[in-house]
Amino acid sequence: MAIKKMDKPNEGVRCVVNTCEYYMAGDHCAAEQIQVEPRNASDSEDTDCATFVKKSDSFS
């Protein structure tokens, strides 16, 4: 399922992963929705953003 990339930040979601397609300057996320996995994680180190998409190179 493709996640829509908004032209404004998803308020309330902070992201510092500047290699993600949804990253916006100021540590914001432009994904319309996010999915965090896995179920039954016991702490934050066990979780991953399943919405992450590696940013394509704009130099090609």
GROMACS elastic network, one bead per residue, 0.5 to 0.9 nm:
[ bonds ]
;  ai    aj funct       b0    kb
    3    31     6  0.64331   500
    3    32     6  0.64827   500
    3    33     6  0.68980   500
    3    34     6  0.81656   500
    3    51     6  0.75632   500
    4    30     6  0.83933   500
    4    31     6  0.60519   500
    4    32     6  0.54664   500
    4    33     6  0.78748   500
    5     8     6  0.86695   500
    5    21     6  0.84310   500
    5    22     6  0.64084   500
    5    29     6  0.89700   500
    5    30     6  0.55156   500
    5    32     6  0.60341   500
    5    33     6  0.89917   500
    6     9     6  0.70312   500
    6    10     6  0.77729   500
    6    22     6  0.83986   500
    6    29     6  0.88990   500
    6    30     6  0.51302   500
    6    31     6  0.61034   500
    6    32     6  0.60492   500
    7    30     6  0.67526   500
    8    11     6  0.86221   500
    8    24     6  0.83335   500
    8    28     6  0.88933   500
    8    29     6  0.84999   500
    8    30     6  0.61010   500
    9    12     6  0.86624   500
    9    13     6  0.80454   500
    9    23     6  0.88430   500
    9    24     6  0.70293   500
    9    28     6  0.56664   500
    9    29     6  0.55169   500
    9    31     6  0.78074   500
    9    32     6  0.86974   500
   10    13     6  0.58647   500
   10    14     6  0.83962   500
   10    28     6  0.70551   500
   10    29     6  0.56200   500
   10    30     6  0.53895   500
   10    31     6  0.65539   500
   10    32     6  0.65169   500
   10    33     6  0.78551   500
   11    14     6  0.80842   500
   11    28     6  0.79643   500
   11    29     6  0.81054   500
   11    30     6  0.88800   500
   12    28     6  0.87114   500
   13    27     6  0.88768   500
   13    28     6  0.65226   500
   13    29     6  0.60930   500
   13    30     6  0.88334   500
   13    34     6  0.88323   500
   14    26     6  0.88127   500
   14    27     6  0.57825   500
   14    28     6  0.50198   500
   14    29     6  0.62488   500
   15    18     6  0.80054   500
   15    23     6  0.68635   500
   15    24     6  0.83688   500
   15    26     6  0.87696   500
   15    28     6  0.52752   500
   15    29     6  0.57199   500
   16    19     6  0.88570   500
   16    23     6  0.74895   500
   16    24     6  0.89118   500
   16    26     6  0.83516   500
   16    28     6  0.73134   500
   16    29     6  0.85731   500
   17    20     6  0.58733   500
   17    23     6  0.66066   500
   17    27     6  0.77598   500
   17    52     6  0.88528   500
   18    21     6  0.80346   500
   18    22     6  0.85273   500
   18    23     6  0.55812   500
   18    24     6  0.76971   500
   18    25     6  0.82412   500
   18    27     6  0.78573   500
   18    55     6  0.83130   500
   19    22     6  0.86617   500
   19    23     6  0.72425   500
   19    52     6  0.89394   500
   19    53     6  0.82681   500
   19    54     6  0.59070   500
   19    55     6  0.53962   500
   19    56     6  0.86527   500
   20    23     6  0.53377   500
   20    24     6  0.89819   500
   20    29     6  0.89926   500
   20    52     6  0.58493   500
   20    53     6  0.53822   500
   20    56     6  0.86728   500
   21    24     6  0.85663   500
   21    30     6  0.85560   500
   21    31     6  0.87931   500
   21    52     6  0.73439   500
   21    53     6  0.55128   500
   21    54     6  0.57671   500
   21    56     6  0.71862   500
   22    28     6  0.83368   500
   22    29     6  0.55268   500
   22    31     6  0.54859   500
   22    51     6  0.86053   500
   22    52     6  0.75005   500
   22    53     6  0.74111   500
   22    54     6  0.88704   500
   22    55     6  0.79007   500
   23    26     6  0.88687   500
   23    27     6  0.69345   500
   23    28     6  0.59868   500
   23    30     6  0.61964   500
   23    31     6  0.82143   500
   23    55     6  0.86100   500
   24    27     6  0.60729   500
   24    29     6  0.57581   500
   24    30     6  0.63597   500
   25    28     6  0.63314   500
   25    29     6  0.87802   500
   29    32     6  0.85067   500
   29    34     6  0.89678   500
   30    33     6  0.84800   500
   31    34     6  0.64555   500
   31    51     6  0.78438   500
   33    51     6  0.80961   500
   34    49     6  0.72098   500
   34    50     6  0.73935   500
   34    51     6  0.54968   500
   34    52     6  0.86003   500
   35    48     6  0.85307   500
   35    49     6  0.59717   500
   35    50     6  0.53279   500
   35    51     6  0.55869   500
   35    52     6  0.89374   500
   36    39     6  0.85736   500
   36    47     6  0.65990   500
   36    48     6  0.56213   500
   36    50     6  0.55607   500
   36    51     6  0.74796   500
   37    40     6  0.86255   500
   37    41     6  0.77373   500
   37    46     6  0.83609   500
   37    47     6  0.54888   500
   37    48     6  0.53637   500
   37    49     6  0.64258   500
   37    50     6  0.63285   500
   38    41     6  0.59441   500
   38    46     6  0.75763   500
   38    47     6  0.60673   500
   38    48     6  0.71347   500
   38    50     6  0.88685   500
   39    47     6  0.86735   500
   41    44     6  0.75037   500
   41    45     6  0.84581   500
   41    46     6  0.54831   500
   41    47     6  0.63471   500
   42    45     6  0.82632   500
   42    46     6  0.65681   500
   42    47     6  0.85686   500
   43    46     6  0.56093   500
   43    47     6  0.72644   500
   44    47     6  0.53808   500
   44    48     6  0.84508   500
   45    48     6  0.81148   500
   48    51     6  0.87727   500
   48    52     6  0.86986   500
   49    52     6  0.58020   500
   50    53     6  0.84507   500
   52    55     6  0.89834   500
   53    56     6  0.87405   500
   55    58     6  0.86630   500
   56    59     6  0.88751   500
   56    60     6  0.89015   500
   57    60     6  0.62279   500
